[in-house]
Amino acid sequence: MSNRLFQGVIHQMTEAIGRTIGVIDDGGSIIACSDLSRIGNIVNCIPADIFSANSSVVVDGYTYRSIGNPVQPEFAAFVEGTDDLAEKYASVLTVSFSSIKQFYDEKYDKGNFIKNVMLDNILPGDIYLKGRELHFNNEAVRVVCLIRFSEACEITVFDMIQSLFPDKNKDFVININENDIAIIKEISVSVDNKDLEKLARSIIDSIEAEAPSKALVGIGTQVKGIKDLARSFKEAQVALEVGKVFDTEKVIVSYENLGIARLIYQLPSTLCEMFLREVFKRGSIESLDHETLFTIQKFFENNLNVSETSRKLFVHRNTLVYRLEKIRKLTGLDLREFDDAIVFKVALMVKKYLDSSPIKY
């Protein structure tokens, strides 16, 4: 519990009450007070029943009343005086302090709870009970966006990202480690993947204006309810790892747009190596030089259209045909044939995957 919250209430009420008021913890230490010089002092001879009584308790010219949970209270408010007015003041302070403490605890618990759910650190049976206790809307649709920084994230950047999501009851910004920050965003059912990418772009633009370090954003799939947040978070992690292999130029990678790259990422490396051995003659894929690979890439980008590809490469059509024929002799695959082109495209992605050795979660 932040003592500054108690001190803020005291600051606002001091003039109206006109008496010394404050809060002590269960060890008798004054943690907030209108008389700032007394903060940190220990109040001696505090009877135990101050924290267990349901009514006010008078001790050494001050009226005390417990704050918060009546079963296990941690704090007590005190007011100078022992008259009826002091007791009324103590009651008013208790209501105010209890309300702000409940708000703070609930906010803190929500953040911890949502982090544990996202990191899969809570039993499935406890998720529903705790979510209901904290008044989570289990019917809401949410998505996890994972921001990964090239360098350690500074606290100012974290605060800036938090300021982008002011509704603390619906959206949560969670610090995962020094390089990763997760955003759990509640969205409407009408929001699609393009809307989420626009949101990610605005986050990156804000980060670039605040910090020199580069950032990537991985977007998981939309999930309904709380328990599937762990899946959305893992998907955002996978999106970043797969994007690092297959889409190195992208700063925003959505799990839904990974396509066949997602399938390849999930395959065992032994199976990938077996596939390459079966598709290509031994050593043939390694024999392709940079110019040949660039030609293949442009040929795929132009939908296997020879005329269009030769125009984009600024070469004669017959030159491109010659290069494609050379590739056929080396690999046994004719890229002008759709089926062979598919096999070759997948094989290049598998080779790229094996060369990258990505970290799997």
ZIFENBEL-V127490 format. One record per residue. N is the residue number from 1. PSI is psi in radians with two decimals (999 if undefined). NEAR is the number of other ideal C-beta (glycine too) atoms within 10 Angstrom. D_LAST is the distance of its C-alpha to the last C-alpha in Angstrom with 1 decimal. Layout:
N_PSI_NEAR_D_LAST ; N_PSI_NEAR_D_LAST
This chain:
1_2.27_18_34.9 ; 2_2.15_13_36.0 ; 3_-0.43_14_39.6 ; 4_-0.51_10_40.1 ; 5_-0.78_16_39.9 ; 6_-0.76_24_42.8 ; 7_-0.59_18_44.7 ; 8_-0.73_13_44.3 ; 9_-0.76_18_46.1 ; 10_-0.74_23_48.7 ; 11_-0.67_13_49.4 ; 12_-0.47_10_50.1 ; 13_-0.26_17_52.3 ; 14_-0.85_16_54.3 ; 15_-0.68_8_57.1 ; 16_-0.67_8_57.5 ; 17_-0.69_18_57.8 ; 18_0.33_12_59.8 ; 19_2.89_15_58.9 ; 20_2.20_16_56.5 ; 21_2.75_25_53.3 ; 22_-3.01_26_49.9 ; 23_2.39_27_47.1 ; 24_2.66_24_46.6 ; 25_-3.10_16_43.7 ; 26_-0.07_15_44.1 ; 27_0.04_10_45.1 ; 28_0.10_14_48.0 ; 29_2.35_13_46.6 ; 30_2.01_18_47.5 ; 31_-0.25_18_44.3 ; 32_2.46_25_46.0 ; 33_2.60_21_49.7 ; 34_-0.47_20_52.2 ; 35_1.71_14_53.8 ; 36_-0.46_12_51.1 ; 37_-0.32_7_52.9 ; 38_-0.19_13_52.2 ; 39_2.22_16_48.4 ; 40_-0.27_10_47.1 ; 41_2.69_14_50.3 ; 42_2.25_10_50.4 ; 43_2.03_19_52.6 ; 44_2.79_8_54.6 ; 45_0.67_7_55.9 ; 46_2.03_19_53.4 ; 47_2.60_11_54.0 ; 48_-0.47_8_51.0 ; 49_-0.10_11_52.2 ; 50_-0.66_21_51.4 ; 51_-0.12_22_47.7 ; 52_-0.25_13_48.7 ; 53_2.56_16_51.8 ; 54_-0.02_7_51.7 ; 55_3.13_10_54.5 ; 56_2.62_22_55.5 ; 57_2.31_19_56.4 ; 58_2.25_15_59.0 ; 59_2.15_15_58.8 ; 60_0.82_11_60.9 ; 61_0.15_9_61.8 ; 62_2.59_20_58.4 ; 63_2.22_26_57.0 ; 64_2.61_26_53.5 ; 65_2.35_25_51.2 ; 66_2.66_25_47.7 ; 67_2.44_25_44.7 ; 68_-2.50_19_41.9 ; 69_2.06_13_41.0 ; 70_-0.38_12_44.3 ; 71_-0.72_6_42.8 ; 72_1.20_9_41.1 ; 73_2.53_18_42.3 ; 74_-0.31_14_41.0 ; 75_2.84_22_43.5 ; 76_2.43_27_47.2 ; 77_2.59_28_49.1 ; 78_2.62_27_52.6 ; 79_2.40_27_55.6 ; 80_2.27_17_58.7 ; 81_2.81_18_61.7 ; 82_0.16_15_62.6 ; 83_-3.14_11_64.3 ; 84_-0.62_9_63.4 ; 85_-0.65_14_62.0 ; 86_-0.68_22_59.7 ; 87_-0.68_17_58.4 ; 88_-0.74_13_57.8 ; 89_-0.75_25_56.0 ; 90_-0.67_24_53.8 ; 91_-0.75_16_53.0 ; 92_-0.77_17_52.1 ; 93_-0.71_25_49.9 ; 94_-0.76_22_48.1 ; 95_-0.79_12_47.3 ; 96_-0.83_17_46.1 ; 97_-0.69_24_44.0 ; 98_-0.70_18_42.5 ; 99_-0.81_12_41.5 ; 100_-0.57_17_39.8 ; 101_-0.73_20_38.1 ; 102_-0.75_12_36.8 ; 103_-0.80_11_35.5 ; 104_-0.82_14_33.7 ; 105_-0.71_14_32.2 ; 106_-0.73_15_31.1 ; 107_-0.77_13_29.4 ; 108_-0.78_12_27.7 ; 109_-0.64_13_26.6 ; 110_-0.76_18_25.3 ; 111_-0.77_16_23.0 ; 112_-0.72_15_21.7 ; 113_-0.84_21_21.5 ; 114_-0.56_21_19.5 ; 115_-0.76_19_17.0 ; 116_-0.64_16_16.6 ; 117_-0.81_23_16.3 ; 118_-0.67_26_13.7 ; 119_0.08_15_11.5 ; 120_0.71_14_12.5 ; 121_0.35_10_14.9 ; 122_2.47_20_17.9 ; 123_2.45_10_19.5 ; 124_-0.63_10_19.9 ; 125_-0.42_9_23.6 ; 126_-0.30_12_23.9 ; 127_-0.83_21_22.3 ; 128_-0.76_14_25.4 ; 129_-0.81_10_27.9 ; 130_-0.66_19_26.5 ; 131_-0.71_20_26.1 ; 132_-0.65_11_29.7 ; 133_-0.64_11_30.9 ; 134_0.13_17_29.5 ; 135_0.71_9_30.9 ; 136_2.46_21_27.8 ; 137_1.82_13_28.5 ; 138_-0.16_12_26.4 ; 139_-0.10_7_27.8 ; 140_2.64_15_26.5 ; 141_2.29_16_24.1 ; 142_2.83_24_21.3 ; 143_2.59_25_18.6 ; 144_2.21_28_15.8 ; 145_2.23_25_16.1 ; 146_2.09_26_13.9 ; 147_2.18_25_16.1 ; 148_2.19_22_15.0 ; 149_2.57_18_18.0 ; 150_-0.43_11_18.9 ; 151_2.95_12_20.7 ; 152_2.34_10_20.6 ; 153_2.30_23_21.5 ; 154_2.71_14_25.1 ; 155_-0.53_8_26.2 ; 156_-0.61_10_28.6 ; 157_-0.72_19_25.9 ; 158_-0.78_15_24.1 ; 159_-0.66_11_27.6 ; 160_-0.73_17_28.2 ; 161_-0.70_20_25.2 ; 162_-0.65_16_26.2 ; 163_-0.36_10_29.7 ; 164_-0.27_14_28.5 ; 165_1.39_17_27.6 ; 166_-0.38_8_30.8 ; 167_1.62_9_30.4 ; 168_-0.18_12_28.7 ; 169_-0.29_13_29.1 ; 170_-0.62_15_27.1 ; 171_2.46_16_24.7 ; 172_2.36_23_22.5 ; 173_2.03_21_21.2 ; 174_2.26_19_18.6 ; 175_1.96_15_18.0 ; 176_-0.90_17_14.4 ; 177_-2.95_9_15.2 ; 178_-0.26_11_17.8 ; 179_-0.26_14_16.1 ; 180_2.34_17_14.3 ; 181_2.27_24_16.5 ; 182_2.46_24_15.7 ; 183_2.12_23_18.6 ; 184_1.91_24_19.2 ; 185_2.19_20_22.1 ; 186_2.26_16_24.5 ; 187_2.85_17_26.0 ; 188_2.83_8_28.8 ; 189_-0.32_9_28.5 ; 190_-0.18_7_30.3 ; 191_2.27_16_27.5 ; 192_-3.08_11_25.9 ; 193_-0.57_15_23.2 ; 194_-0.66_9_25.8 ; 195_-0.69_12_26.7 ; 196_-0.63_22_23.2 ; 197_-0.61_17_23.1 ; 198_-0.71_12_26.5 ; 199_-0.78_21_25.2 ; 200_-0.68_22_22.4 ; 201_-0.71_13_25.1 ; 202_-0.59_11_27.3 ; 203_-0.80_21_24.7 ; 204_-0.72_17_24.2 ; 205_-0.70_10_28.0 ; 206_-0.67_16_28.5 ; 207_-0.78_22_26.0 ; 208_-0.52_13_27.8 ; 209_-0.35_8_31.1 ; 210_-0.63_14_30.0 ; 211_2.64_16_28.0 ; 212_-0.38_8_28.0 ; 213_2.51_15_24.3 ; 214_2.64_13_22.5 ; 215_2.52_23_19.9 ; 216_2.63_19_17.5 ; 217_2.19_27_16.7 ; 218_2.36_27_14.0 ; 219_2.14_27_15.5 ; 220_-3.11_29_14.0 ; 221_2.77_17_16.5 ; 222_2.39_19_19.4 ; 223_2.59_19_19.5 ; 224_2.28_12_22.5 ; 225_3.09_16_22.7 ; 226_-0.67_24_20.6 ; 227_-0.41_17_18.4 ; 228_0.09_17_16.4 ; 229_-0.57_24_15.4 ; 230_-0.65_21_12.1 ; 231_-0.76_16_11.5 ; 232_-0.66_23_12.9 ; 233_-0.78_27_10.7 ; 234_-0.62_18_7.4 ; 235_-0.67_24_9.6 ; 236_-0.65_28_10.8 ; 237_-0.80_22_7.6 ; 238_-0.71_23_7.4 ; 239_-0.75_30_11.2 ; 240_-0.72_21_11.2 ; 241_-0.76_19_9.3 ; 242_-0.69_23_11.5 ; 243_-0.59_24_14.4 ; 244_-0.44_17_14.2 ; 245_-0.88_18_14.9 ; 246_-0.40_21_17.3 ; 247_1.14_15_18.7 ; 248_-0.34_9_19.3 ; 249_-0.23_5_22.3 ; 250_2.44_14_20.8 ; 251_-0.19_15_20.1 ; 252_2.08_22_19.2 ; 253_2.14_25_16.7 ; 254_2.37_23_16.7 ; 255_-0.63_24_14.3 ; 256_-0.37_15_17.6 ; 257_0.18_16_19.0 ; 258_-0.49_19_16.4 ; 259_-2.37_11_18.7 ; 260_-0.38_13_18.5 ; 261_-0.62_20_15.9 ; 262_-0.70_16_13.3 ; 263_-0.79_11_14.8 ; 264_-0.69_20_14.8 ; 265_-0.53_19_11.2 ; 266_-0.10_10_10.6 ; 267_2.53_13_13.4 ; 268_2.55_8_13.6 ; 269_-0.57_11_15.1 ; 270_-0.68_8_18.2 ; 271_-0.67_9_18.9 ; 272_-0.75_17_18.7 ; 273_-0.68_13_21.1 ; 274_-0.70_11_23.4 ; 275_-0.79_18_23.6 ; 276_-0.68_16_24.6 ; 277_-0.62_10_27.2 ; 278_-0.59_9_28.7 ; 279_-0.77_19_28.9 ; 280_2.69_21_30.4 ; 281_2.62_11_33.1 ; 282_2.14_8_32.0 ; 283_-0.05_8_31.5 ; 284_-0.66_16_32.5 ; 285_-0.55_18_29.4 ; 286_-0.36_8_29.6 ; 287_-0.13_11_33.2 ; 288_2.14_17_32.7 ; 289_3.08_8_33.6 ; 290_-0.73_7_32.5 ; 291_-0.69_10_35.4 ; 292_-0.77_15_34.7 ; 293_-0.65_13_31.0 ; 294_-0.69_11_32.2 ; 295_-0.77_23_34.7 ; 296_-0.77_20_32.3 ; 297_-0.81_13_30.0 ; 298_-0.62_15_33.1 ; 299_-0.71_25_34.3 ; 300_-0.73_15_31.1 ; 301_-0.49_12_31.3 ; 302_0.46_16_34.9 ; 303_0.70_9_34.3 ; 304_0.44_15_35.9 ; 305_1.97_13_39.1 ; 306_-0.82_16_41.2 ; 307_-0.81_10_43.7 ; 308_-0.69_14_41.3 ; 309_-0.75_23_39.0 ; 310_-0.60_21_42.1 ; 311_-0.73_13_43.3 ; 312_-0.53_14_40.0 ; 313_-0.10_17_40.1 ; 314_0.74_7_43.8 ; 315_2.81_14_44.7 ; 316_2.61_10_47.3 ; 317_-0.73_12_46.2 ; 318_-0.53_10_47.5 ; 319_-0.74_13_45.4 ; 320_-0.72_20_42.2 ; 321_-0.69_13_43.4 ; 322_-0.75_12_44.1 ; 323_-0.72_20_40.6 ; 324_-0.64_19_39.1 ; 325_-0.64_13_41.5 ; 326_-0.71_13_40.5 ; 327_-0.69_23_36.8 ; 328_-0.72_15_38.0 ; 329_-0.63_9_39.9 ; 330_-0.72_16_37.1 ; 331_-0.33_20_34.3 ; 332_0.13_14_36.3 ; 333_2.25_19_34.8 ; 334_1.89_16_37.0 ; 335_-0.20_23_35.1 ; 336_-0.24_16_38.0 ; 337_2.26_13_37.1 ; 338_-0.82_10_34.5 ; 339_-0.76_9_32.9 ; 340_-0.63_17_32.8 ; 341_-0.71_18_31.4 ; 342_-0.83_13_28.4 ; 343_-0.75_19_27.7 ; 344_-0.75_23_28.1 ; 345_-0.80_15_25.8 ; 346_-0.70_15_22.9 ; 347_-0.71_19_23.7 ; 348_-0.69_17_23.5 ; 349_-0.69_19_20.1 ; 350_-0.74_21_18.9 ; 351_-0.74_18_20.6 ; 352_-0.69_14_19.1 ; 353_-0.80_19_15.5 ; 354_-0.65_17_16.5 ; 355_-0.49_8_18.2 ; 356_-0.47_15_15.3 ; 357_1.09_9_12.9 ; 358_2.72_15_9.7 ; 359_2.22_8_6.7 ; 360_2.52_9_3.8 ; 361_999_10_0.0
